[in-house]
Every structure is written in C-alpha cells, then in structure tokens.
Amino acid sequence: MNNILLEKINKLELRVKEKGFKFTPQRQAVLEAIITNGNMHMTVEEIYDYVKKDHSEIGLATVYRSVLLLNDIGIITKLSLNDGIARYQIIHENETHQHHHLICTNCGKIIDVEEDLLDDIESKIEATYGFNVKNHSLKFFGLCKDCRDK
C-alpha cells in the first residue's frame, strides 16, 4: 500500500472509530477499493470484484453490509444517476456538501466538479425562505469533451 493510500485509510479509520464502530479488515478493503478507483464511482458489485482479488474470503454479503454501514455513518455516500444503479464515493472530511457531477449521456463517464457552485443560491434561499440548506446534489447530463469532439 502506498503512503498516500495509507494516509487516507488511517484518516478514515479514525472517522469510523469516532462513530463508534470497529474498523474491520473487510471495511478497510471496501474503502481501499473505493479510494483506489475513486473516479469510477463503483457499484457494490464492482467493489466486491475488486476486493475479492486480494481477499477471496470476503463474500458479497459482507461487502454489501460494509457499504451500507459506511454509508449510514457518513463515510461514503450513494450516488444515484437516475439509471437505477447505486454507486458509492468517499465523503471527504472537509466536504460540507456533496460535490457536483457531470454525466456523459453517450459514454457514461462521470466527472467530479470539486468546487461548490451553489453557495450564492444557498444564501439566497436562506435569506428568502429562512431555510437552512444542509446538503444538495447537482447533476448535469450532456456530452463530455471526448464524445463531443468525435
């Protein structure tokens, strides 16, 4: 395991323990799979396929339980792209909101938009409606640069 991955895993281990849960080898393997393949936004089945390469003793049901727990305690989040398939990604400790996504309707590529584009809108909503926004999800559907250039 490289130093960057090890550092990320150690930080996530602390977050899991702070939530009152054990950091099991199975949970570590799931998190390693998601971190290592972060730009893929993996399904549970893809996580399982990745995990079983190095941990053949871990079953699909264990991966499902680990993913559900990590999602419930706010370590990972489910990403729904309106296609009936749940994908997962790490919630970074400094993220106050989910980041936005660009989804190519041709090739299926998912591009993360790291900056929060809705701060002004959230302020306006709070001022106008007295509504305190805790989170939001924004997805743009269209053609990525590669598909557009073809």
Residue frames relative to the residue before (quaternion, step in Angstrom):
aa qw qx qy qz dx dy dz
M 1.0000 0.0000 0.0000 0.0000 0.00 0.00 0.00
N 0.3925 -0.7296 0.5046 0.2429 3.60 -0.78 0.98
N 0.6951 -0.5182 0.3167 0.3848 3.57 -1.26 0.45
I 0.6425 0.5224 -0.3324 0.4514 3.60 0.98 -0.79
L 0.6603 0.4923 -0.3020 0.4800 3.58 0.92 -0.90
L 0.6432 0.5273 -0.3166 0.4560 3.57 0.95 -0.87
E 0.6475 0.5157 -0.3144 0.4647 3.59 0.97 -0.83
K 0.6552 0.5025 -0.3085 0.4722 3.59 0.95 -0.87
I 0.6526 0.5126 -0.3101 0.4640 3.58 0.93 -0.90
N 0.6490 0.5200 -0.3226 0.4521 3.61 0.93 -0.85
K 0.6473 0.5048 -0.3178 0.4745 3.60 0.99 -0.79
L 0.6681 0.4884 -0.3010 0.4738 3.58 0.97 -0.84
E 0.5891 0.5645 -0.3620 0.4508 3.58 1.09 -0.68
L 0.6565 0.5052 -0.3081 0.4679 3.58 0.92 -0.88
R 0.6554 0.5139 -0.3149 0.4552 3.59 0.95 -0.84
V 0.6376 0.5152 -0.3268 0.4703 3.59 1.00 -0.82
K 0.6826 0.4847 -0.2855 0.4665 3.58 0.90 -0.94
E 0.6150 0.5451 -0.3444 0.4539 3.61 1.06 -0.70
K 0.6620 0.4901 -0.2920 0.4861 3.58 1.17 -0.60
G 0.5722 -0.6389 0.3502 0.3765 3.58 1.32 -0.01
F 0.6080 0.5503 -0.3535 0.4501 3.58 1.21 0.40
K 0.5296 -0.6062 0.4881 0.3374 3.54 -1.26 0.47
F 0.3359 -0.7027 0.5883 0.2175 3.53 -1.19 0.63
T 0.1041 -0.8422 0.5288 0.0128 3.54 0.17 1.34
P 0.6417 -0.5111 0.3904 0.4178 3.59 -1.21 0.33
Q 0.6228 0.5433 -0.3405 0.4484 3.59 1.08 -0.69
R 0.6634 0.4866 -0.3021 0.4815 3.59 0.95 -0.85
Q 0.6200 0.5290 -0.3394 0.4696 3.56 1.05 -0.74
A 0.6604 0.5132 -0.3123 0.4505 3.59 0.89 -0.90
V 0.6352 0.5191 -0.3249 0.4706 3.60 1.00 -0.80
L 0.6829 0.4831 -0.2912 0.4642 3.58 0.87 -0.93
E 0.6165 0.5361 -0.3434 0.4632 3.59 1.03 -0.74
A 0.6434 0.5235 -0.3226 0.4560 3.58 0.96 -0.86
I 0.6831 0.4822 -0.2920 0.4643 3.59 0.87 -0.92
I 0.6625 0.4961 -0.3110 0.4671 3.60 0.93 -0.86
T 0.6792 0.5093 -0.2927 0.4401 3.57 0.83 -0.99
N 0.7769 0.2665 -0.1326 0.5548 3.58 1.08 -0.74
G 0.1007 0.8875 -0.4468 0.0512 3.55 1.22 0.60
N 0.7170 0.4450 -0.2734 0.4616 3.57 0.91 -0.78
M 0.5814 0.5948 -0.3737 0.4106 3.59 1.27 -0.08
H 0.2055 -0.7821 0.5542 0.1974 3.61 1.15 -0.52
M 0.0596 -0.8898 0.4522 -0.0154 3.53 0.63 1.27
T 0.4097 -0.6453 0.5855 0.2703 3.51 -1.28 0.57
V 0.6665 -0.4739 0.3627 0.4468 3.59 -1.24 0.22
E 0.6514 0.5214 -0.3206 0.4484 3.58 0.95 -0.81
E 0.6511 0.4949 -0.3169 0.4803 3.59 1.02 -0.75
I 0.6088 0.5313 -0.3461 0.4768 3.58 1.06 -0.73
Y 0.6483 0.5223 -0.3079 0.4606 3.58 0.92 -0.95
D 0.6589 0.5118 -0.3141 0.4531 3.61 0.86 -0.93
Y 0.6626 0.4944 -0.2998 0.4761 3.57 1.02 -0.78
V 0.6777 0.5140 -0.2881 0.4399 3.59 0.89 -1.00
K 0.6914 0.5158 -0.3018 0.4060 3.59 0.85 -0.92
K 0.4942 0.6459 -0.4372 0.3841 3.62 1.23 -0.24
D 0.7948 0.2639 -0.1248 0.5320 3.58 0.93 -0.91
H 0.7685 0.2590 -0.1265 0.5713 3.59 1.24 -0.42
S 0.0900 -0.8542 0.5109 0.0353 3.56 0.49 1.19
E 0.6134 0.5739 -0.3433 0.4202 3.60 1.22 -0.41
I 0.6102 0.5492 -0.3568 0.4457 3.61 1.22 -0.31
G 0.2673 -0.7905 0.5373 0.1220 3.54 -0.75 1.09
L 0.6888 -0.4843 0.3554 0.4057 3.54 -1.32 0.32
A 0.6380 0.5332 -0.3296 0.4472 3.60 0.98 -0.81
T 0.6354 0.5213 -0.3229 0.4693 3.60 1.04 -0.75
V 0.6375 0.5079 -0.3252 0.4795 3.58 0.99 -0.81
Y 0.6330 0.5242 -0.3315 0.4633 3.62 0.95 -0.83
R 0.6773 0.4882 -0.2995 0.4618 3.59 0.84 -0.94
S 0.6472 0.5173 -0.3175 0.4612 3.57 0.97 -0.83
V 0.6563 0.5051 -0.3077 0.4685 3.58 0.91 -0.91
L 0.6625 0.5065 -0.3150 0.4531 3.60 0.88 -0.89
L 0.6637 0.4920 -0.3088 0.4712 3.59 0.93 -0.85
L 0.6761 0.4947 -0.3002 0.4561 3.60 0.84 -0.95
N 0.6258 0.5091 -0.3232 0.4947 3.58 1.15 -0.61
D 0.6677 0.5225 -0.2987 0.4382 3.59 0.89 -0.94
I 0.7517 0.3819 -0.2207 0.4904 3.60 0.99 -0.76
G 0.5823 -0.6616 0.3417 0.3262 3.58 1.25 0.28
I 0.4333 0.6766 -0.4809 0.3509 3.58 1.13 0.57
I 0.7579 0.1040 -0.0653 0.6407 3.56 1.14 -0.74
T 0.2154 -0.7656 0.5882 0.1464 3.54 -1.27 0.25
K 0.4548 -0.6698 0.5211 0.2702 3.50 -1.19 0.67
L 0.1718 -0.7646 0.6165 0.0770 3.52 -1.00 0.92
S 0.0889 -0.7911 0.6049 0.0199 3.55 -0.67 1.12
L 0.1535 -0.8111 0.5620 0.0521 3.57 -0.75 1.06
N 0.5673 -0.6400 0.3521 0.3803 3.55 1.21 0.62
D 0.5812 0.5648 -0.3895 0.4376 3.58 1.13 0.62
G 0.5874 -0.6170 0.3498 0.3897 3.58 1.29 0.24
I 0.6468 0.4892 -0.3134 0.4940 3.58 1.28 0.04
A 0.2683 -0.7612 0.5717 0.1476 3.57 -0.78 1.05
R 0.0760 -0.7716 0.6313 0.0159 3.53 -0.92 0.99
Y 0.2533 -0.7922 0.5430 0.1158 3.57 -1.15 0.54
Q 0.0132 -0.7747 0.6321 -0.0057 3.51 -1.23 0.65
I 0.5843 -0.5769 0.4475 0.3543 3.55 -1.26 0.49
I 0.2751 -0.6883 0.6376 0.2100 3.55 -1.18 0.65
H 0.3071 -0.7627 0.5412 0.1765 3.57 -0.51 1.15
E 0.5889 -0.6436 0.3631 0.3272 3.55 -0.95 0.91
N 0.6999 0.4432 -0.2850 0.4821 3.61 1.12 -0.44
E 0.5015 0.6443 -0.4320 0.3830 3.61 1.26 0.04
T 0.2095 -0.7686 0.5904 0.1297 3.55 -0.81 1.00
H 0.7637 0.1380 -0.0914 0.6239 3.56 1.26 -0.47
Q 0.5907 -0.5215 0.4523 0.4178 3.53 -1.25 0.29
H 0.4373 -0.6668 0.5169 0.3113 3.57 -1.07 0.62
H 0.5512 -0.6301 0.4509 0.3095 3.54 -1.27 0.45
H 0.2407 -0.7790 0.5658 0.1229 3.57 -1.24 0.42
L 0.2210 -0.7112 0.6531 0.1375 3.50 -1.25 0.70
I 0.0847 -0.8172 0.5701 0.0055 3.59 -0.62 1.10
C 0.3074 -0.7497 0.5600 0.1727 3.56 -0.70 1.11
T 0.3421 -0.7661 0.5145 0.1773 3.56 -0.69 1.12
N 0.6355 0.5244 -0.3329 0.4586 3.58 1.26 -0.16
C 0.8282 0.1940 -0.0802 0.5197 3.60 0.64 -1.11
G 0.5002 -0.6896 0.4048 0.3321 3.61 1.25 -0.20
K 0.3853 0.7295 -0.4828 0.2937 3.59 1.27 0.05
I 0.1777 -0.7566 0.6223 0.0930 3.55 -1.10 0.82
I 0.1017 -0.7960 0.5965 0.0136 3.56 -0.70 1.13
D 0.3434 -0.7363 0.5491 0.1959 3.57 -0.85 1.02
V 0.1964 -0.7201 0.6526 0.1301 3.56 -1.10 0.82
E 0.3009 -0.8237 0.4569 0.1491 3.55 -0.24 1.28
E 0.7030 0.4446 -0.2965 0.4693 3.61 0.91 -0.75
D 0.4464 -0.6753 0.5215 0.2697 3.55 -1.15 0.69
L 0.2236 -0.8291 0.5058 0.0824 3.55 -0.39 1.25
L 0.7032 0.5193 -0.2491 0.4169 3.58 1.22 -0.24
D 0.3006 0.7839 -0.5042 0.2024 3.62 1.18 0.26
D 0.6758 0.4897 -0.3009 0.4615 3.61 0.86 -0.92
I 0.6507 0.5098 -0.3164 0.4654 3.58 0.97 -0.83
E 0.6394 0.5240 -0.3260 0.4586 3.59 0.96 -0.82
S 0.6441 0.5151 -0.3204 0.4660 3.60 0.98 -0.83
K 0.6543 0.5102 -0.3037 0.4683 3.57 0.98 -0.87
I 0.6342 0.5227 -0.3238 0.4687 3.61 1.01 -0.81
E 0.6676 0.4969 -0.3074 0.4614 3.57 0.91 -0.89
A 0.6805 0.4888 -0.2926 0.4608 3.59 0.92 -0.90
T 0.7202 0.4591 -0.2505 0.4558 3.59 0.92 -0.91
Y 0.8249 0.2531 -0.0892 0.4975 3.55 0.82 -1.02
G 0.4064 -0.7127 0.4775 0.3145 3.60 1.23 -0.22
F 0.4708 0.6742 -0.4200 0.3840 3.56 1.25 0.50
N 0.2451 -0.7781 0.5659 0.1195 3.58 -0.70 1.11
V 0.2558 -0.7860 0.5491 0.1235 3.58 -0.33 1.28
K 0.2141 -0.7873 0.5697 0.0990 3.59 -0.78 1.07
N 0.7871 -0.0817 0.0841 0.6056 3.56 1.10 -0.68
H 0.0439 -0.7751 0.6284 0.0496 3.54 -1.31 0.23
S 0.2012 -0.7528 0.6139 0.1263 3.53 -1.29 0.33
L 0.0098 -0.8025 0.5951 -0.0424 3.55 -0.75 1.05
K 0.0092 -0.7891 0.6128 -0.0418 3.55 -0.84 1.07
F 0.1580 -0.7555 0.6301 0.0851 3.52 -1.00 0.90
F 0.1659 -0.7788 0.5998 0.0779 3.58 -0.89 0.96
G 0.3246 0.7300 -0.5486 0.2467 3.58 -0.89 0.95
L 0.6367 -0.5110 0.4039 0.4128 3.55 -1.18 -0.57
C 0.4098 -0.6920 0.5376 0.2535 3.56 -0.92 0.94
K 0.7089 -0.4644 0.3209 0.4229 3.56 -1.27 0.32
D 0.6547 0.5234 -0.3249 0.4381 3.62 0.91 -0.90
C 0.6964 0.4581 -0.2800 0.4763 3.60 0.88 -0.91
R 0.6338 0.5386 -0.3214 0.4526 3.57 1.05 -0.76
D 0.6957 0.4863 -0.2702 0.4544 3.58 1.03 -0.82
K 0.5723 0.6110 -0.3855 0.3879 3.62 1.21 -0.31
